Amino acid sequence: GVPLVFWELAHAIRLLLEHTETPYEDKLYSCGEAPDYDKSQWINEKEKLGLDFPNLPYFIDGPTKLTQSNAILRYIARKHSMCGETEEEIQRVDMLENQIMDFRMSLVMVCYNPDFAGAAHPHPFLPPSGEGAGEGFLTFVDFLMFDVLDQNRIFEPKCLEPFKNLKDFMDRFGALEKVAAYMKSSRFQKMPINNKMAKWGNKKL
């Protein structure tokens, strides 16, 4: 099935779980078809899970129950020292985390635009020099960056051509042993990356 809210927000979490060899169960909730997009499968369960802020994706690890995708990523990353070590590194991670989410939303706004078919589709937003991706230590923001760049690359295959450092980052990250194995496995689904009500990225390839 397709998750009710933002399939794409869970993808970076899956990549990090795979990279850190953390066992997990991938539970998916399906919503109905247009025009109602029935959400009863999720609504009937959401208040029974003990979540402070019931939402998707959620993550349950024993007594720990989290929602908000980046809170989940940080929780997993802290267990594996992947949030930056020095104060300067931590500041950079914090800044990039929020910058990447802005970057993600620029594509989301296009994909969920009701007038998608008739709208002009701008090139996905990229930082002017492609700065900030994949330099030095590996942190959870690399997983966010790979995920959102991959989505943009699916949307517009040539969008990374002007940015050699981003293309190199994608190659390096995609070659990580556990990431590469996951993306070649039957568990990996490249699409859909958006929910059924999106105008793009809402179907399996």
MDAnalysis code that builds the backbone (N, CA, C; Angstrom):
import MDAnalysis as mda
import numpy as np

u = mda.Universe.empty(615, n_residues=205, atom_resindex=np.repeat(np.arange(205), 3), trajectory=True)
u.add_TopologyAttr("name", ["N", "CA", "C"] * 205)
u.add_TopologyAttr("resid", np.arange(1, 206))
u.add_TopologyAttr("resname", ["GLY", "VAL", "PRO", "LEU", "VAL", "PHE", "TRP", "GLU", "LEU", "ALA", "HIS", "ALA", "ILE", "ARG", "LEU", "LEU", "LEU", "GLU", "HIS", "THR", "GLU", "THR", "PRO", "TYR", "GLU", "ASP", "LYS", "LEU", "TYR", "SER", "CYS", "GLY", "GLU", "ALA", "PRO", "ASP", "TYR", "ASP", "LYS", "SER", "GLN", "TRP", "ILE", "ASN", "GLU", "LYS", "GLU", "LYS", "LEU", "GLY", "LEU", "ASP", "PHE", "PRO", "ASN", "LEU", "PRO", "TYR", "PHE", "ILE", "ASP", "GLY", "PRO", "THR", "LYS", "LEU", "THR", "GLN", "SER", "ASN", "ALA", "ILE", "LEU", "ARG", "TYR", "ILE", "ALA", "ARG", "LYS", "HIS", "SER", "MET", "CYS", "GLY", "GLU", "THR", "GLU", "GLU", "GLU", "ILE", "GLN", "ARG", "VAL", "ASP", "MET", "LEU", "GLU", "ASN", "GLN", "ILE", "MET", "ASP", "PHE", "ARG", "MET", "SER", "LEU", "VAL", "MET", "VAL", "CYS", "TYR", "ASN", "PRO", "ASP", "PHE", "ALA", "GLY", "ALA", "ALA", "HIS", "PRO", "HIS", "PRO", "PHE", "LEU", "PRO", "PRO", "SER", "GLY", "GLU", "GLY", "ALA", "GLY", "GLU", "GLY", "PHE", "LEU", "THR", "PHE", "VAL", "ASP", "PHE", "LEU", "MET", "PHE", "ASP", "VAL", "LEU", "ASP", "GLN", "ASN", "ARG", "ILE", "PHE", "GLU", "PRO", "LYS", "CYS", "LEU", "GLU", "PRO", "PHE", "LYS", "ASN", "LEU", "LYS", "ASP", "PHE", "MET", "ASP", "ARG", "PHE", "GLY", "ALA", "LEU", "GLU", "LYS", "VAL", "ALA", "ALA", "TYR", "MET", "LYS", "SER", "SER", "ARG", "PHE", "GLN", "LYS", "MET", "PRO", "ILE", "ASN", "ASN", "LYS", "MET", "ALA", "LYS", "TRP", "GLY", "ASN", "LYS", "LYS", "LEU"])
u.atoms.positions = np.array([
    [0.813, -1.196, 0.000],
    [0.000, 0.000, 0.000],
    [0.852, 1.254, 0.000],
    [0.217, 2.391, -0.145],
    [0.901, 3.673, -0.159],
    [0.631, 4.390, 1.159],
    [1.661, 4.893, 1.841],
    [1.426, 5.596, 3.106],
    [0.494, 6.785, 2.894],
    [-0.226, 7.132, 3.933],
    [-1.190, 8.226, 3.829],
    [-0.514, 9.570, 3.699],
    [0.581, 9.758, 4.400],
    [1.200, 11.078, 4.438],
    [2.681, 10.956, 4.087],
    [3.073, 11.588, 3.000],
    [4.476, 11.752, 2.647],
    [5.308, 10.474, 2.707],
    [5.077, 9.598, 1.764],
    [5.965, 8.445, 1.561],
    [7.414, 8.912, 1.569],
    [7.670, 10.046, 0.914],
    [9.058, 10.489, 0.731],
    [9.733, 10.838, 2.037],
    [8.981, 11.211, 3.072],
    [9.606, 11.561, 4.346],
    [10.173, 10.341, 5.053],
    [9.681, 9.155, 4.732],
    [10.171, 7.941, 5.375],
    [11.355, 7.329, 4.637],
    [11.602, 7.765, 3.421],
    [12.627, 7.098, 2.625],
    [14.024, 7.291, 3.210],
    [14.358, 8.497, 3.622],
    [15.681, 8.737, 4.218],
    [15.842, 7.927, 5.499],
    [14.738, 7.752, 6.250],
    [14.783, 6.942, 7.469],
    [15.131, 5.500, 7.117],
    [14.499, 4.967, 6.080],
    [14.804, 3.597, 5.653],
    [16.283, 3.468, 5.266],
    [16.790, 4.440, 4.521],
    [18.195, 4.396, 4.111],
    [19.128, 4.375, 5.320],
    [18.809, 5.200, 6.334],
    [19.656, 5.254, 7.532],
    [19.554, 3.955, 8.327],
    [18.358, 3.396, 8.442],
    [18.192, 2.115, 9.135],
    [18.987, 1.019, 8.431],
    [18.943, 1.015, 7.106],
    [19.692, 0.012, 6.351],
    [21.192, 0.195, 6.535],
    [21.657, 1.443, 6.451],
    [23.093, 1.711, 6.574],
    [23.627, 1.307, 7.942],
    [22.829, 1.538, 8.980],
    [23.264, 1.231, 10.348],
    [22.911, -0.198, 10.758],
    [22.379, -0.973, 9.826],
    [21.988, -2.372, 10.057],
    [21.045, -2.494, 11.254],
    [20.091, -1.560, 11.332],
    [19.089, -1.570, 12.395],
    [17.869, -2.356, 11.920],
    [17.494, -3.434, 12.612],
    [16.305, -4.187, 12.198],
    [15.052, -3.323, 12.322],
    [14.128, -3.446, 11.369],
    [12.902, -2.659, 11.429],
    [11.786, -3.351, 10.669],
    [10.564, -3.024, 11.028],
    [9.383, -3.476, 10.301],
    [8.808, -2.282, 9.564],
    [8.647, -2.419, 8.268],
    [8.150, -1.322, 7.440],
    [6.638, -1.444, 7.318],
    [5.901, -0.713, 8.165],
    [4.437, -0.804, 8.170],
    [3.865, 0.314, 7.310],
    [3.049, -0.057, 6.330],
    [2.478, 0.918, 5.407],
    [0.963, 0.972, 5.567],
    [0.421, 2.179, 5.499],
    [-1.025, 2.387, 5.542],
    [-1.488, 2.827, 4.156],
    [-2.573, 2.226, 3.691],
    [-3.108, 2.588, 2.376],
    [-4.273, 3.552, 2.514],
    [-4.335, 4.499, 1.612],
    [-5.525, 5.351, 1.537],
    [-6.318, 4.980, 0.294],
    [-7.587, 5.377, 0.301],
    [-8.467, 5.030, -0.804],
    [-8.164, 5.832, -2.061],
    [-8.958, 5.569, -3.078],
    [-8.777, 6.241, -4.356],
    [-9.532, 7.573, -4.372],
    [-9.262, 8.366, -5.395],
    [-9.960, 9.641, -5.586],
    [-11.456, 9.373, -5.755],
    [-12.337, 10.300, -5.405],
    [-11.981, 11.648, -4.923],
    [-11.877, 11.758, -3.399],
    [-12.237, 10.690, -2.670],
    [-12.302, 10.813, -1.208],
    [-10.984, 10.506, -0.509],
    [-10.118, 9.668, -1.124],
    [-8.852, 9.273, -0.505],
    [-9.074, 8.825, 0.939],
    [-9.924, 7.810, 1.099],
    [-10.319, 7.330, 2.423],
    [-9.108, 7.030, 3.302],
    [-9.074, 7.641, 4.477],
    [-7.937, 7.515, 5.389],
    [-8.264, 6.659, 6.611],
    [-9.349, 5.891, 6.550],
    [-9.818, 5.189, 7.743],
    [-8.806, 4.177, 8.275],
    [-7.994, 3.581, 7.400],
    [-7.016, 2.598, 7.868],
    [-6.069, 3.215, 8.897],
    [-5.645, 4.448, 8.628],
    [-4.770, 5.160, 9.560],
    [-5.561, 5.767, 10.710],
    [-6.683, 6.382, 10.423],
    [-7.477, 7.070, 11.445],
    [-7.930, 6.100, 12.536],
    [-8.245, 4.872, 12.149],
    [-8.716, 3.893, 13.121],
    [-7.618, 3.428, 14.074],
    [-6.362, 3.685, 13.736],
    [-5.249, 3.202, 14.554],
    [-4.452, 4.311, 15.220],
    [-4.499, 5.525, 14.668],
    [-3.551, 6.565, 15.059],
    [-3.590, 6.914, 16.540],
    [-4.768, 6.856, 17.186],
    [-4.871, 7.220, 18.597],
    [-4.570, 6.050, 19.524],
    [-4.302, 4.890, 18.968],
    [-4.073, 3.684, 19.777],
    [-2.597, 3.341, 19.933],
    [-1.721, 4.149, 19.359],
    [-0.305, 3.806, 19.305],
    [0.525, 4.436, 20.426],
    [-0.084, 5.319, 21.208],
    [0.660, 5.965, 22.288],
    [1.604, 7.047, 21.817],
    [1.308, 7.648, 20.666],
    [2.146, 8.715, 20.115],
    [1.707, 10.060, 20.689],
    [2.662, 10.881, 21.095],
    [2.318, 12.207, 21.614],
    [1.680, 13.079, 20.535],
    [2.199, 12.977, 19.326],
    [1.687, 13.763, 18.198],
    [1.434, 12.796, 17.029],
    [0.293, 12.099, 17.047],
    [0.050, 11.062, 16.033],
    [0.190, 11.600, 14.610],
    [1.058, 10.976, 13.865],
    [1.336, 11.415, 12.502],
    [2.128, 10.317, 11.811],
    [2.274, 10.432, 10.499],
    [3.126, 9.548, 9.720],
    [4.248, 10.351, 9.108],
    [5.456, 9.788, 9.059],
    [5.824, 8.482, 9.597],
    [5.953, 8.509, 11.123],
    [5.837, 7.321, 11.749],
    [6.145, 7.194, 13.171],
    [7.188, 6.104, 13.349],
    [7.828, 6.096, 14.524],
    [8.920, 5.161, 14.811],
    [8.784, 4.725, 16.258],
    [8.727, 3.425, 16.473],
    [8.600, 2.882, 17.823],
    [9.782, 1.959, 18.084],
    [10.553, 2.274, 19.134],
    [11.719, 1.482, 19.529],
    [11.597, 1.219, 21.026],
    [10.932, 0.112, 21.386],
    [10.674, -0.161, 22.798],
    [9.805, 0.938, 23.380],
    [10.280, 1.585, 24.465],
    [9.482, 2.652, 25.078],
    [9.524, 3.969, 24.308],
    [10.422, 4.083, 23.344],
    [10.565, 5.314, 22.567],
    [9.559, 5.323, 21.421],
    [8.735, 6.379, 21.405],
    [7.725, 6.516, 20.359],
    [7.832, 7.921, 19.769],
    [8.217, 7.989, 18.515],
    [8.505, 9.277, 17.882],
    [7.694, 9.481, 16.613],
    [7.313, 10.736, 16.368],
    [6.857, 11.178, 15.066],
    [7.750, 12.347, 14.653],
    [7.513, 12.858, 13.460],
    [8.336, 13.886, 12.802],
    [9.607, 13.220, 12.245],
    [9.705, 13.227, 10.939],
    [10.740, 12.448, 10.251],
    [12.152, 12.800, 10.691],
    [12.443, 14.082, 10.879],
    [13.804, 14.439, 11.247],
    [14.123, 14.118, 12.699],
    [13.101, 14.119, 13.578],
    [13.313, 13.669, 14.956],
    [13.669, 12.184, 14.968],
    [13.017, 11.422, 14.100],
    [13.320, 9.989, 13.974],
    [14.738, 9.796, 13.452],
    [15.093, 10.543, 12.404],
    [16.450, 10.454, 11.853],
    [17.498, 10.787, 12.915],
    [17.277, 11.859, 13.674],
    [18.239, 12.261, 14.705],
    [18.369, 11.186, 15.791],
    [17.271, 10.578, 16.175],
    [17.300, 9.536, 17.202],
    [18.188, 8.373, 16.757],
    [17.978, 7.913, 15.518],
    [18.793, 6.819, 14.986],
    [20.245, 7.265, 14.849],
    [20.436, 8.491, 14.354],
    [21.792, 9.002, 14.112],
    [22.591, 9.142, 15.416],
    [21.942, 9.597, 16.492],
    [22.658, 9.746, 17.768],
    [23.204, 8.414, 18.269],
    [22.488, 7.352, 18.024],
    [22.940, 6.022, 18.446],
    [24.220, 5.608, 17.722],
    [24.477, 6.243, 16.580],
    [25.619, 5.850, 15.753],
    [26.596, 7.012, 15.520],
    [26.522, 8.035, 16.386],
    [27.440, 9.193, 16.302],
    [27.435, 9.810, 14.905],
    [26.245, 10.086, 14.388],
    [26.114, 10.628, 13.038],
    [25.390, 11.966, 13.031],
    [25.612, 12.765, 14.088],
    [25.011, 14.098, 14.164],
    [26.076, 15.192, 14.152],
    [27.319, 14.840, 13.897],
    [28.422, 15.784, 14.010],
    [29.069, 15.653, 15.369],
    [30.363, 15.915, 15.443],
    [31.097, 15.746, 16.694],
    [31.505, 17.077, 17.316],
    [32.104, 17.954, 16.533],
    [32.503, 19.253, 17.069],
    [31.318, 20.207, 17.010],
    [31.397, 21.313, 17.749],
    [30.325, 22.302, 17.719],
    [30.135, 22.835, 16.303],
    [31.223, 23.038, 15.585],
    [31.121, 23.543, 14.212],
    [30.385, 22.539, 13.313],
    [30.699, 21.247, 13.467],
    [30.035, 20.225, 12.675],
    [28.541, 20.164, 12.998],
    [28.211, 20.242, 14.285],
    [26.812, 20.179, 14.713],
    [26.035, 21.368, 14.153],
    [26.641, 22.544, 14.169],
    [25.988, 23.733, 13.614],
    [25.727, 23.546, 12.122],
    [26.696, 22.991, 11.425],
    [26.548, 22.793, 9.979],
    [25.444, 21.776, 9.686],
    [25.402, 20.709, 10.473],
    [24.354, 19.699, 10.318],
    [22.982, 20.322, 10.558],
    [22.863, 21.126, 11.626],
    [21.579, 21.768, 11.934],
    [21.123, 22.668, 10.784],
    [22.055, 23.431, 10.246],
    [21.724, 24.355, 9.168],
    [21.311, 23.598, 7.903],
    [22.085, 22.579, 7.549],
    [21.784, 21.818, 6.340],
    [20.476, 21.050, 6.464],
    [20.190, 20.538, 7.660],
    [18.927, 19.831, 7.864],
    [17.750, 20.710, 7.461],
    [17.752, 21.949, 7.921],
    [16.642, 22.842, 7.625],
    [16.667, 23.333, 6.185],
    [17.865, 23.552, 5.638],
    [17.972, 23.970, 4.242],
    [17.426, 22.885, 3.309],
    [17.750, 21.630, 3.620],
    [17.291, 20.522, 2.788],
    [15.769, 20.401, 2.840],
    [15.177, 20.652, 4.007],
    [13.720, 20.570, 4.098],
    [13.055, 21.667, 3.261],
    [13.662, 22.860, 3.224],
    [13.160, 23.909, 2.330],
    [13.259, 23.455, 0.875],
    [14.393, 22.847, 0.555],
    [14.649, 22.322, -0.779],
    [13.586, 21.279, -1.137],
    [13.291, 20.375, -0.200],
    [12.288, 19.342, -0.429],
    [10.915, 19.956, -0.708],
    [10.563, 20.963, 0.075],
    [9.228, 21.553, -0.062],
    [9.036, 22.233, -1.407],
    [10.120, 22.717, -2.002],
    [9.980, 23.372, -3.306],
    [9.503, 22.382, -4.364],
    [9.935, 21.112, -4.254],
    [9.454, 20.095, -5.185],
    [8.056, 19.620, -4.798],
    [7.801, 19.483, -3.504],
    [6.475, 19.057, -3.034],
    [5.397, 20.012, -3.538],
    [5.670, 21.320, -3.478],
    [4.682, 22.306, -3.911],
    [4.347, 22.146, -5.394],
    [5.341, 21.772, -6.186],
    [5.094, 21.538, -7.610],
    [4.269, 20.268, -7.798],
    [4.651, 19.193, -7.084],
    [4.018, 17.883, -7.288],
    [2.559, 17.864, -6.859],
    [2.205, 18.655, -5.850],
    [0.843, 18.659, -5.336],
    [0.013, 19.822, -5.891],
    [0.553, 20.561, -6.839],
    [-0.163, 21.672, -7.450],
    [-1.352, 21.130, -8.252],
    [-2.581, 21.519, -7.900],
    [-3.751, 21.016, -8.645],
    [-3.681, 21.317, -10.139],
    [-2.942, 22.369, -10.500],
    [-2.821, 22.760, -11.907],
    [-1.523, 22.239, -12.511],
    [-1.019, 21.118, -11.980],
    [0.273, 20.577, -12.416],
    [0.352, 20.429, -13.934],
    [-0.701, 19.882, -14.534],
    [-0.661, 19.601, -15.971],
    [-0.525, 20.870, -16.804],
    [-1.084, 21.975, -16.299],
    [-1.051, 23.200, -17.085],
    [-0.013, 24.194, -16.610],
    [0.650, 23.863, -15.514],
    [1.605, 24.811, -14.921],
    [2.975, 24.675, -15.572],
    [3.687, 25.787, -15.589],
    [5.097, 25.732, -15.981],
    [5.862, 25.104, -14.832],
    [6.726, 24.156, -15.134],
    [7.459, 23.446, -14.094],
    [8.873, 24.009, -14.010],
    [9.152, 24.785, -12.985],
    [10.495, 25.346, -12.847],
    [11.498, 24.249, -12.554],
    [12.742, 24.501, -12.926],
    [13.778, 23.556, -12.537],
    [13.825, 23.490, -11.019],
    [14.036, 22.297, -10.465],
    [14.112, 22.189, -9.010],
    [15.151, 23.140, -8.442],
    [14.854, 23.688, -7.271],
    [15.786, 24.615, -6.633],
    [17.042, 23.886, -6.222],
    [18.181, 24.420, -6.604],
    [19.467, 23.901, -6.146],
    [20.297, 25.072, -5.635],
    [21.129, 24.831, -4.607],
    [21.985, 25.914, -4.138],
    [22.876, 26.391, -5.271],
    [23.195, 27.702, -5.304],
    [23.890, 28.274, -6.463],
    [25.145, 27.532, -6.881],
    [25.905, 27.006, -5.935],
    [27.122, 26.301, -6.299],
    [27.037, 24.823, -5.964],
    [25.841, 24.376, -5.533],
    [25.728, 22.988, -5.103],
    [26.440, 22.753, -3.793],
    [26.680, 23.781, -3.017],
    [27.451, 23.632, -1.783],
    [26.719, 22.815, -0.745],
    [27.498, 22.153, 0.107],
    [26.950, 21.594, 1.329],
    [26.719, 20.113, 1.319],
    [26.920, 19.430, 0.200],
    [26.567, 18.016, 0.170],
    [27.796, 17.132, 0.260],
    [27.750, 16.243, 1.249],
    [28.639, 15.095, 1.251],
    [30.111, 15.383, 1.377],
    [30.492, 16.364, 2.137],
    [31.905, 16.635, 2.322],
    [32.323, 16.144, 3.698],
    [33.386, 15.299, 3.732],
    [33.920, 14.878, 5.025],
    [33.070, 13.794, 5.670],
    [32.774, 13.970, 6.952],
    [32.086, 12.965, 7.763],
    [30.672, 12.685, 7.272],
    [30.198, 11.464, 7.546],
    [28.845, 11.063, 7.164],
    [27.892, 11.314, 8.326],
    [26.812, 12.058, 8.058],
    [25.812, 12.340, 9.077],
    [24.429, 12.057, 8.495],
    [23.410, 12.198, 9.336],
    [22.052, 11.914, 8.859],
    [21.612, 12.879, 7.769],
    [22.199, 14.072, 7.699],
    [21.772, 14.993, 6.638],
    [22.223, 14.520, 5.258],
    [23.253, 13.678, 5.201],
    [23.628, 13.099, 3.917],
    [22.513, 12.210, 3.379],
    [21.805, 11.533, 4.286],
    [20.697, 10.677, 3.887],
    [19.524, 11.520, 3.394],
    [19.274, 12.640, 4.061],
    [18.252, 13.570, 3.596],
    [18.619, 14.149, 2.232],
    [19.873, 14.559, 2.090],
    [20.315, 15.180, 0.846],
    [20.232, 14.202, -0.323],
    [20.691, 12.972, -0.098],
    [20.615, 11.977, -1.170],
    [19.173, 11.760, -1.602],
    [18.286, 11.637, -0.626],
    [16.885, 11.367, -0.908],
    [16.249, 12.485, -1.730],
    [16.450, 13.725, -1.310],
    [15.782, 14.829, -1.999],
    [16.421, 15.094, -3.371],
    [17.723, 14.914, -3.483],
    [18.354, 15.062, -4.798],
    [17.893, 13.960, -5.744],
    [17.723, 12.753, -5.215],
    [17.257, 11.653, -6.049],
    [15.846, 11.925, -6.564],
    [14.990, 12.472, -5.709],
    [13.635, 12.821, -6.145],
    [13.663, 13.868, -7.248],
    [14.512, 14.878, -7.070],
    [14.628, 15.909, -8.102],
    [15.180, 15.334, -9.398],
    [16.086, 14.376, -9.266],
    [16.687, 13.757, -10.443],
    [15.667, 12.896, -11.193],
    [14.748, 12.269, -10.461],
    [13.660, 11.523, -11.110],
    [12.732, 12.501, -11.836],
    [12.435, 13.613, -11.173],
    [11.546, 14.624, -11.752],
    [12.150, 15.242, -13.011],
    [13.447, 15.585, -12.926],
    [14.149, 16.196, -14.058],
    [15.542, 15.574, -14.144],
    [15.705, 14.520, -14.966],
    [16.936, 13.731, -14.964],
    [18.235, 14.513, -15.154],
    [18.182, 15.677, -15.794],
    [19.411, 16.420, -16.072],
    [19.673, 17.547, -15.078],
    [18.877, 17.611, -14.000],
    [18.970, 18.788, -13.128],
    [20.303, 18.889, -12.383],
    [21.022, 17.790, -12.231],
    [22.294, 17.840, -11.506],
    [23.494, 18.038, -12.433],
    [23.250, 18.085, -13.724],
    [24.362, 18.184, -14.681],
    [25.304, 19.359, -14.401],
    [24.802, 20.541, -14.004],
    [25.733, 21.660, -13.768],
    [26.518, 21.548, -12.463],
    [26.230, 20.535, -11.645],
    [26.801, 20.484, -10.292],
    [27.624, 19.214, -10.111],
    [28.906, 19.275, -10.486],
    [29.763, 18.089, -10.416],
    [29.864, 17.560, -8.989],
    [29.952, 18.469, -8.008],
    [30.107, 17.996, -6.634],
    [28.858, 17.258, -6.150],
    [27.684, 17.685, -6.598],
    [26.463, 16.980, -6.215],
    [26.378, 15.625, -6.918],
    [26.763, 15.582, -8.184],
    [26.780, 14.305, -8.899],
    [27.764, 13.337, -8.250],
    [28.946, 13.857, -7.861],
    [29.942, 13.014, -7.189],
    [29.419, 12.517, -5.849],
    [28.715, 13.408, -5.125],
    [28.124, 13.009, -3.852],
    [27.117, 11.876, -4.056],
    [26.258, 11.997, -5.052],
    [25.264, 10.967, -5.315],
    [25.929, 9.628, -5.631],
    [27.020, 9.673, -6.392],
    [27.751, 8.447, -6.724],
    [28.378, 7.840, -5.471],
    [29.014, 8.686, -4.639],
    [29.669, 8.176, -3.423],
    [28.640, 7.587, -2.460],
    [27.546, 8.315, -2.259],
    [26.541, 7.848, -1.312],
    [25.882, 6.565, -1.823],
    [25.547, 6.543, -3.095],
    [24.905, 5.366, -3.675],
    [25.793, 4.136, -3.662],
    [27.105, 4.339, -3.513],
    [28.052, 3.227, -3.475],
    [28.295, 2.712, -2.053],
    [27.733, 3.376, -1.029],
    [27.871, 2.857, 0.334],
    [27.331, 1.423, 0.367],
    [28.068, 0.531, 0.997],
    [27.773, -0.905, 0.878],
    [26.321, -1.252, 1.206],
    [25.837, -0.815, 2.372],
    [24.490, -1.199, 2.793],
    [23.416, -0.471, 1.989],
    [23.698, 0.768, 1.617],
    [22.758, 1.542, 0.797],
    [22.619, 0.893, -0.580],
    [23.752, 0.553, -1.189],
    [23.731, -0.056, -2.519],
    [22.995, -1.396, -2.490],
    [23.243, -2.193, -1.438],
    [22.579, -3.498, -1.331],
    [21.070, -3.318, -1.180],
    [20.662, -2.336, -0.381],
    [19.230, -2.081, -0.181],
    [18.563, -1.664, -1.490],
    [19.206, -0.759, -2.227],
    [18.593, -0.256, -3.453],
    [18.527, -1.316, -4.556],
    [19.307, -2.394, -4.398],
    [19.237, -3.508, -5.351],
    [18.274, -4.598, -4.887],
    [17.749, -4.459, -3.658],
    [16.928, -5.508, -3.069],
    [15.462, -5.340, -3.450],
    [14.669, -6.385, -3.185],
    [13.232, -6.341, -3.461],
    [12.499, -5.438, -2.477],
    [13.141, -5.081, -1.346],
    [12.510, -4.197, -0.357],
    [12.449, -2.755, -0.833],
    [13.332, -2.399, -1.758],
    [13.456, -1.014, -2.212],
    [12.406, -0.697, -3.276],
    [11.676, 0.390, -3.075],
    [10.741, 0.882, -4.090],
    [11.103, 2.319, -4.428],
    [11.533, 2.533, -5.656],
    [11.930, 3.879, -6.086],
    [10.752, 4.834, -6.124],
    [9.611, 4.299, -6.520],
    [8.375, 5.080, -6.614],
    [7.256, 4.248, -6.009],
    [6.173, 4.833, -5.533],
    [5.874, 6.264, -5.549],
    [6.678, 7.010, -4.500],
    [6.847, 8.305, -4.728],
    [7.486, 9.147, -3.722],
    [6.503, 10.151, -3.141],
    [5.304, 10.199, -3.700],
    [4.263, 11.083, -3.174],
    [2.975, 10.293, -2.967],
    [2.053, 10.898, -2.237],
    [0.784, 10.263, -1.955],
    [-0.114, 10.265, -3.190],
    [-1.237, 9.540, -3.110],
    [-2.113, 9.361, -4.263],
    [-2.695, 10.674, -4.777],
    [-2.848, 11.667, -3.874],
    [-3.466, 12.926, -4.321],
    [-2.470, 13.859, -5.019],
    [-1.194, 13.480, -5.041],
    [-0.213, 14.286, -5.769],
    [-0.450, 14.157, -7.265],
    [-0.001, 15.161, -8.011],
    [-0.153, 15.151, -9.467],
    [1.046, 14.504, -10.158],
    [2.117, 14.303, -9.411],
    [3.311, 13.642, -9.960],
    [3.947, 12.789, -8.873],
    [4.540, 11.669, -9.264],
    [5.275, 10.828, -8.323],
    [4.390, 9.990, -7.427],
    [3.146, 9.760, -7.841],
    [2.178, 9.092, -6.974],
    [1.909, 7.646, -7.369],
    [2.671, 7.127, -8.340],
    [2.445, 5.763, -8.812],
    [3.743, 4.983, -8.843],
    [3.622, 3.668, -8.762],
    [4.796, 2.802, -8.923],
    [5.287, 2.903, -10.352],
    [6.598, 2.727, -10.490],
    [7.157, 2.705, -11.848],
    [6.827, 1.370, -12.514],
])
